Amino acid sequence: MSTPEAVVEELKHLSPVELEEAAGYIYRLRLDVGEAGRKRALDRAFGCLSDSEGETMASAIETHCERVDASQ
C-alpha cells in the first residue's frame, strides 16, 4: 500500500472533528513554503497600496488598535 493510500485509510477512522483538524494541518503544510516563499509573497505585496490607501490604513491602525506596553 502506498503512503497516500495508507493516509487515506487512516483518515477514514477519524471523527469529523479530527478530520477537520487533519485537513487544517495538511493545508498548513502546503502553505509552509519556507523563507524564500515568504520573501516572494512579501515582495509581491510590497507597494500594493497607494500612498493615500497607506495613510488611511495607518490612521485606522493608530486610532483603533491597542498598544502593547513592552515594559509590562
VEXKOLNU-59448 format. One record per residue (C-alpha): residue in three letters; x, y, z. Coordinates in pm, 1 decimal. Layout:
<nodes>
ALA_X_Y_Z
...
</nodes>
This chain:
<nodes>
MET_0.0_0.0_0.0
SER_139.3_340.4_-95.8
THR_178.9_621.9_155.1
PRO_-115.3_822.7_16.0
GLU_-336.2_512.6_31.2
ALA_-228.3_443.1_390.0
VAL_-304.2_802.3_488.8
VAL_-649.8_784.2_332.2
GLU_-719.1_462.3_524.1
GLU_-614.3_632.1_848.7
LEU_-834.5_932.1_772.3
LYS_-1136.3_703.8_737.4
HIS_-1110.1_622.0_1109.5
LEU_-1112.0_982.3_1234.0
SER_-1409.6_1161.0_1385.5
PRO_-1544.2_1463.8_1196.9
VAL_-1363.9_1696.6_1439.3
GLU_-1035.8_1508.8_1398.4
LEU_-1081.5_1506.4_1021.7
GLU_-1120.6_1888.0_1021.7
GLU_-803.3_1916.2_1230.0
ALA_-615.3_1686.4_991.0
ALA_-738.7_1886.1_691.5
GLY_-618.9_2208.3_854.9
TYR_-279.5_2053.5_921.1
ILE_-245.6_1937.0_561.0
TYR_-346.9_2281.6_437.3
ARG_-85.6_2448.2_661.5
LEU_181.5_2208.0_535.1
ARG_109.5_2313.8_180.2
LEU_129.9_2682.2_277.7
ASP_460.2_2645.4_460.7
VAL_683.2_2738.1_171.9
GLY_981.2_2843.4_378.8
GLU_1169.4_3169.2_399.6
ALA_1214.2_3206.7_24.2
GLY_841.0_3169.8_-36.1
ARG_757.5_3418.2_238.3
LYS_1002.4_3666.1_88.1
ARG_844.3_3624.7_-256.7
ALA_498.9_3683.5_-104.9
LEU_621.9_3995.5_73.2
ASP_785.8_4120.7_-245.8
ARG_457.4_4071.4_-435.5
ALA_262.2_4259.3_-166.5
PHE_508.9_4547.2_-130.7
GLY_373.5_4864.8_-283.8
CYS_25.0_4725.4_-339.3
LEU_-134.0_5024.8_-160.4
SER_-133.2_5376.5_-295.1
ASP_4.9_5648.7_-68.6
SER_-345.0_5759.3_28.4
GLU_-455.4_5398.9_99.0
GLY_-146.4_5350.7_312.3
GLU_-219.5_5670.0_506.5
THR_-581.5_5559.5_559.4
MET_-468.4_5220.8_686.3
ALA_-203.4_5374.9_914.7
SER_-462.3_5614.2_1055.9
ALA_-708.7_5330.6_1119.3
ILE_-439.3_5128.3_1297.5
GLU_-337.6_5431.7_1504.2
THR_-698.2_5504.2_1600.7
HIS_-844.7_5158.4_1653.9
CYS_-567.6_4918.7_1755.5
GLU_-449.7_4878.0_2112.3
ARG_-87.5_4924.8_2204.6
VAL_138.5_4669.7_2370.1
ASP_343.9_4807.6_2656.5
ALA_676.7_4627.3_2632.2
SER_766.7_4728.7_2987.8
GLN_490.9_4513.9_3136.4
</nodes>
